[in-house]
Each structure stands twice: as structure tokens, then as C-alpha cells.
Amino acid sequence: MIASGGCDYFKDREHFDNVMCIFDYDTADGGARAFYQVLTTTSAGGGYAESFMGTEGTIEISERSAYTKIYREPGSAPSWDPLVQQGWLKKASAYAAPADSSDAIASYASAAPEGFELPGDLNEPPHQPHLANFFAAIRGDATLNCDAEEALASEAPIYWVNPAAERNETILLTEEHLHT
């Protein structure tokens, strides 16, 4: 993992107001990378989200549904219609055609990716579903959607973003980083 960021605007805060990070993962199918960003100093496309980009599509996911977007690469990806039919995805509204500009120089032309969304919408504060599940589990009315060990392993990489940015160095995450 490599990261860059800092407290450039909100000087009195402990957490960085902007950070960009790349995670590298080794998988059975080869390497994979994910991009994480937090930009709290702008409302122009900033926010906080993770992006997973592949040869067949991209997922930008955030706890805020407004920042969650899914794109299928035209040509290289199989149809995602079965995923729509099964209710896993819904088609996003069509993209607007780019403006015709006679003074623009086009070095290449690519088809716009097909857009998808997750079904449903979160009409509650971002952490409320987690808290509701936790309290229901304590009362014996539900089981946890994510136990403590799974939660720590999934959250641990984020806790190493600031140290990587502060030190301006790559951190190789080991099992010890993910479980302590």
C-alpha cells in the first residue's frame, strides 16, 4: 500500500482532510489494485470512496450511495443483464452525449461505459444499519452481519493509510497488520 495526503486545510484536525491510496493485492488470478480516497475539502467529485477497476468493469463504492457507481466496460465484458434480472444491479440512467466541439482535438475515441447502480438506497445515516444490526444481535433478535474478526480484517488496511502517507513510504501489509 502506498498513500499520500495530509491536513492541508483543516489544520486543527487529527485525521487527514485529503488522502489518496493504492492497495496492491496478490490473488490466485494475479495482481489486483484498489484505489481509496478521502477529499473533504471539495464538493466537486470528492468525498470518500474505494474504486476497484478491472478489465470488465469498475466499482466505486462508498457508505454514501451518492458516491457508489458501477460501470461495465463496453466490448470486453459479458452482458450484465442477468445480474439486473436477478436484482443484483439496476441500470443507471443513460449518459448524456458529449458536446460537439469543433475546436477539440481527439486523440482517440472510446465508448462510454454502461452505468449500473445497486438496487435500493440508503435513506439513513451511513452507520445506522450497522448499529441497528449490532443492537438487534445483542437483544438476540438477529445475528451479526459482520463479526469482529471479519470487521477488523476488512477495516485494518484503512488504519495504515495515514502512517504510509506520513512516512511517504510503501507499507507491505502482513497478517499481523490485519489482525492487531
Secondary structure as UniProt FT lines:
FT   STRAND          2..6
FT   TURN            11..12
FT   STRAND          18..27
FT   TURN            28..29
FT   STRAND          30..39
FT   TURN            40..41
FT   STRAND          47..53
FT   STRAND          57..61
FT   HELIX           65..67
FT   STRAND          69..72
FT   TURN            74..76
FT   HELIX           81..85
FT   TURN            86..87
FT   STRAND          90..91
FT   TURN            102..103
FT   STRAND          114..117
FT   TURN            126..127
FT   HELIX           128..138
FT   TURN            139..140
FT   HELIX           148..159
FT   HELIX           161..167
FT   HELIX           175..179
//
